[in-house]
Amino acid sequence: MTSTLHVDSVTKDFGSVRAVEDVSFTVDEGKFVTLLGPSGCGKTTTLRMIAGFETPTEGRVRLGDHDITMEEPYLRPTSMVFQSYALFPHKTVGENVGFGLKMRDVPADERSDRIAKMLDLIELPGIEDRGIDELSGGQQQRVALARALITEPEVLLLDEPLGALDLKLRKNMQVELKNLQEELGITFVYVTHDQEEALTMSDEIIILNEGEIEQRGTPTEIYESPRTRFVADFIGDTNLLDGTYVENGNAAIVECGSVDVPIDSLSAATDGQSLSVSIRPEKIALGDGAGNGNGNSVTLRGEVEDVIYQGNVAKVHVTIDGTELVLEQQVIDTVNLPTPGSECTISWDQENTNVLTG
């Protein structure tokens, strides 16, 4: 029976270095939650505390009402998949997959049946007798996953398991891994620094920065409504402008150098307060037709500084009185791409301006 995972005010110190500070979150049973952040942000340390490979300096880890903070890893109803796969090179595929069952004294006949079913599940049937060195990287990754799943854990912990794969295989495995999680209904806690990977697979994303949680939400919430400068800059491409909040009657703007960006009034902001705004490149259009028809379009005139062709899209750099904005234009016909040095109008819907408070 799966239970909700609770990470309660967890802190981890390594000597004088604080790797994780007062991190709290819950993961509902059957959900795919990703810990996302740059190297050194504390995501793997947090995962290892859930697994039992690290002991929190403060705080606790619970599954349902059961406190597992001090339990040994092998006593917890969790399994872990590592980036390196950590397969036994001297054992066959079947022996690797069934290792956890053998440690639990499951009879040989039952082990064989469950190994065969698990290999069918990961779409590698009939390879029980192969050596690990006979498998491709993608196949080894599946075997490592099967070994973790065969013990029927309540929570599967995955530490950048696709990091060693090439780009095309990694993208394929993202979809397969998410489909497998949905089919099994097991709670997945996944660690990665790859934003696209997190957006593709997760039900929820927890962004960590310097050992603390910056923001938590669905992929859509994280991408479309970042709350802080770090989140806006870390997830995808964006235009970040720093400025000053000015309110005049019902009109509210952020003065960003030479560019005035209209925004919705902020009840918590004060006149003259420093703020940043974020506008995604794909939300900005060439021309003045990006509004929603309610008069909420932001329209600016500038000069095309550069056009970077990327196949299906082109990044267009536009300078407005010394301030540069980048927009992303779908390439339908290369003839219609703007040319550097030409004057242009750009626009976006005011609702796509994210005001960042941190």
C-alpha positions in Angstrom: 0.0 0.0 0.0 1.6 3.3 -1.1 1.7 6.2 1.3 2.3 9.9 1.0 6.0 10.8 1.3 6.7 13.6 3.7 10.0 15.5 3.9 9.8 17.7 7.0 12.1 20.6 7.6 15.2 18.6 6.5 18.6 20.1 6.8 22.0 18.5 5.9 25.4 19.7 6.9 28.7 18.3 5.7 31.1 19.8 8.2 30.9 23.6 7.8 29.0 23.3 4.5 25.2 23.4 4.5 24.0 21.4 1.5 20.3 21.4 2.3 18.5 23.9 4.5 15.0 23.5 6.0 13.5 21.7 3.0 9.9 20.6 3.3 7.6 19.0 0.8 5.1 16.1 0.3 4.7 13.7 -2.6 1.2 12.2 -2.9 1.1 8.5 -3.7 1.4 7.6 -7.4 2.8 11.0 -8.4 5.9 11.8 -10.5 7.7 14.6 -8.8 11.1 16.0 -10.0 13.7 17.7 -7.9 15.3 20.2 -10.4 18.2 22.5 -10.1 21.8 23.2 -11.0 24.8 21.2 -9.8 25.3 21.7 -6.0 21.8 22.8 -5.3 21.1 19.9 -2.9 18.8 17.8 -5.0 20.8 14.6 -4.9 21.5 15.0 -1.1 17.8 15.4 -0.5 17.1 12.2 -2.5 19.8 10.3 -0.6 18.2 11.3 2.7 14.9 9.9 1.5 16.7 6.7 0.5 18.6 6.4 3.8 22.1 6.9 2.4 22.5 10.2 4.2 21.1 11.1 7.7 19.5 14.5 8.1 21.3 16.9 10.5 17.8 18.2 11.3 14.3 17.2 10.3 12.7 13.9 9.4 11.4 11.8 6.5 8.1 9.9 6.8 6.0 7.6 4.7 2.5 8.1 5.8 2.6 8.1 9.6 5.8 6.0 9.6 9.0 7.8 10.5 11.8 6.3 8.4 14.5 9.0 9.1 16.8 6.6 11.0 16.0 3.4 9.2 18.6 1.6 7.2 18.2 1.8 3.4 17.4 -1.9 3.0 14.6 -1.7 5.6 12.8 1.2 3.8 10.0 0.5 1.2 12.1 2.4 -1.4 14.4 1.6 -4.3 16.9 3.8 -6.0 18.2 4.0 -9.6 21.6 5.6 -10.0 23.0 7.5 -13.0 25.8 4.9 -13.2 23.2 2.1 -13.1 25.5 0.3 -10.6 24.8 -3.1 -12.2 26.9 -6.1 -11.2 29.2 -6.8 -14.2 29.9 -10.4 -13.2 26.2 -11.3 -13.0 23.7 -12.1 -15.8 20.8 -9.8 -16.5 18.5 -12.2 -14.7 20.7 -12.3 -11.6 20.9 -8.5 -11.6 17.2 -8.0 -11.9 16.5 -10.7 -9.2 19.1 -9.6 -6.8 16.7 -7.8 -4.4 14.4 -10.9 -4.4 17.3 -13.2 -3.6 18.3 -11.0 -0.6 14.7 -11.3 0.6 14.9 -15.1 0.3 12.3 -15.3 -2.3 12.2 -19.0 -3.7 14.1 -19.6 -7.0 10.9 -20.5 -9.0 9.1 -17.4 -7.9 12.2 -15.3 -8.6 12.3 -16.7 -12.2 8.7 -15.9 -12.8 8.9 -12.4 -11.5 12.2 -11.7 -13.4 10.5 -12.8 -16.7 7.5 -10.6 -16.1 9.6 -7.6 -15.2 11.7 -8.1 -18.4 8.5 -8.2 -20.4 7.4 -5.0 -18.7 10.5 -3.1 -19.8 10.3 -4.7 -23.3 13.4 -6.8 -23.0 12.0 -10.3 -22.9 14.1 -13.4 -22.9 17.5 -11.8 -22.1 17.9 -13.3 -18.6 21.1 -15.2 -19.5 22.9 -12.3 -21.2 25.9 -10.6 -19.7 25.7 -6.9 -18.8 28.5 -6.1 -21.2 26.4 -7.4 -24.0 23.8 -4.7 -23.5 23.6 -1.1 -24.9 23.5 1.9 -22.6 19.7 2.1 -23.0 19.2 -1.6 -22.3 21.4 -1.3 -19.2 19.3 1.6 -18.0 16.2 -0.6 -18.4 17.8 -3.4 -16.5 18.7 -1.1 -13.6 15.1 0.1 -13.6 13.8 -3.4 -13.5 16.0 -4.3 -10.6 14.7 -1.4 -8.6 11.0 -2.1 -9.5 10.9 -5.9 -8.9 10.9 -5.5 -5.1 7.6 -3.5 -5.5 8.8 -0.4 -3.6 6.3 2.2 -2.4 8.6 5.0 -3.7 11.1 4.8 -6.5 14.0 7.2 -6.3 15.9 8.1 -9.5 19.1 10.1 -9.5 19.7 11.4 -13.1 19.2 7.9 -14.6 19.2 9.1 -18.2 22.3 11.3 -17.9 24.6 8.8 -19.6 22.4 8.3 -22.7 22.7 10.1 -26.0 20.2 12.9 -26.7 17.8 10.9 -29.0 17.7 7.9 -26.7 17.3 10.1 -23.7 14.2 11.8 -25.2 12.7 8.4 -26.1 13.3 7.1 -22.6 11.7 10.1 -21.0 8.4 9.2 -22.6 8.8 5.4 -21.8 9.7 6.1 -18.2 6.7 8.3 -17.7 4.4 5.8 -19.3 5.8 3.0 -17.1 5.3 5.1 -14.0 1.6 5.7 -14.9 1.1 2.0 -15.7 2.6 0.9 -12.4 1.1 3.7 -10.3 4.3 3.9 -8.1 5.5 7.2 -6.6 8.6 8.5 -8.5 10.9 11.0 -7.0 13.3 12.0 -9.8 16.4 14.2 -9.7 17.7 16.0 -12.8 19.4 19.3 -13.9 17.7 19.0 -17.3 14.8 21.4 -17.6 13.3 19.8 -20.6 13.4 16.4 -18.9 11.5 17.8 -15.9 8.9 19.5 -18.0 8.3 16.4 -20.1 7.8 13.8 -17.3 6.7 15.5 -14.1 3.4 15.9 -12.4 5.1 18.5 -10.2 8.5 20.1 -10.1 10.4 21.3 -7.1 13.1 23.7 -8.0 16.1 23.9 -5.6 18.7 26.6 -5.4 21.6 26.7 -2.9 19.9 24.1 -0.7 16.5 25.7 -0.5 13.2 25.4 -2.4 12.7 28.3 -4.9 9.3 27.2 -6.3 7.1 24.2 -6.5 4.3 23.7 -9.1 3.1 21.8 -12.2 5.3 22.1 -15.3 2.9 24.7 -16.7 2.9 26.8 -13.5 6.7 26.7 -13.3 7.2 27.7 -16.9 4.4 30.1 -17.4 4.4 31.8 -14.0 7.9 31.8 -12.5 8.0 33.7 -9.2 11.7 34.5 -8.9 14.4 35.7 -11.2 16.3 32.4 -10.6 13.3 30.3 -11.7 12.6 32.4 -14.8 16.2 32.3 -15.9 16.8 28.6 -15.1 13.7 27.2 -16.9 13.9 27.8 -20.6 14.8 31.0 -22.3 13.5 34.4 -21.2 14.0 38.1 -21.4 14.8 39.5 -18.0 14.5 43.2 -17.4 15.3 45.0 -14.1 13.4 48.1 -13.3 11.4 50.3 -11.0 7.7 50.0 -10.2 5.7 53.1 -10.9 2.0 53.5 -10.3 -0.1 56.4 -11.6 -3.8 56.0 -10.9 -4.9 52.8 -12.6 -1.8 52.5 -14.7 1.2 50.5 -13.4 4.5 50.1 -15.2 8.0 48.8 -14.6 10.5 51.3 -15.9 13.3 49.1 -17.4 15.9 51.5 -18.7 14.6 52.8 -22.0 11.6 50.4 -22.0 8.4 50.9 -20.0 6.6 47.6 -19.4 2.9 47.9 -18.4 1.8 45.4 -15.8 -1.2 44.7 -13.6 -1.2 46.7 -10.4 0.6 44.9 -7.5 -1.1 45.4 -4.2 2.1 44.4 -2.3 4.4 46.7 -4.3 5.3 50.3 -3.4 6.0 53.2 -5.7 9.7 53.2 -6.6 10.3 49.5 -5.6 12.9 47.6 -7.6 11.3 44.7 -9.6 12.3 42.4 -12.4 10.0 41.2 -15.3 10.3 38.2 -17.5 8.9 37.7 -21.0 9.4 34.4 -22.8 10.7 34.9 -26.4 7.9 32.8 -27.9 5.3 35.1 -26.4 6.7 38.1 -28.4 5.6 38.6 -32.0 6.9 40.7 -34.8 4.2 43.3 -35.6 1.5 44.7 -33.3 -1.0 41.7 -33.4 0.0 39.9 -30.2 -2.7 41.4 -27.9 -5.8 39.6 -26.7 -8.2 42.1 -28.3 -8.9 43.9 -25.0 -6.4 46.6 -25.4 -3.8 44.7 -23.3 -1.1 44.5 -25.9 2.4 45.8 -25.2 3.8 47.3 -28.4 7.3 48.7 -28.9 9.3 49.9 -31.9 12.9 49.0 -32.4 15.6 47.7 -34.7 16.6 44.2 -35.7 20.1 43.6 -34.3 20.5 39.9 -35.3 18.6 36.9 -36.6 19.8 33.4 -35.5 18.4 30.6 -37.7 17.8 27.4 -35.8 15.8 25.3 -38.3 12.2 25.3 -37.2 12.6 28.6 -35.3 14.6 31.8 -35.6 15.8 33.9 -32.6 15.3 37.6 -33.5 17.3 40.1 -31.4 15.7 43.5 -31.3 17.2 46.6 -29.8 14.9 49.3 -28.3 16.9 52.5 -27.4 19.8 50.3 -26.2 17.6 47.6 -24.5 17.7 44.2 -26.2 14.8 41.8 -26.3 14.8 38.4 -28.0 11.8 36.9 -29.7 11.3 33.5 -31.2 9.6 33.3 -34.6 8.4 30.1 -36.2 10.1 29.6 -39.5 7.5 28.9 -42.2 9.5 30.5 -45.1 13.0 31.8 -44.7 12.2 34.6 -47.2 10.0 36.2 -44.6 12.6 36.4 -41.9 13.5 40.0 -40.9 16.9 41.4 -41.8 19.5 42.9 -39.4 19.3 46.7 -39.4 15.7 46.9 -40.4 13.1 48.7 -38.2 10.4 46.7 -36.7 7.5 46.6 -34.3 7.2 43.9 -31.6 4.3 43.1 -29.3 3.1 40.7 -26.6 0.1 40.2 -24.5 0.4 42.0 -21.1 -0.7 38.8 -19.4 2.6 37.2 -20.6 4.6 39.6 -18.5 5.7 37.9 -15.4 6.6 40.2 -12.5 9.3 38.6 -10.3 9.4 39.3 -6.6 12.5 37.5 -5.7 
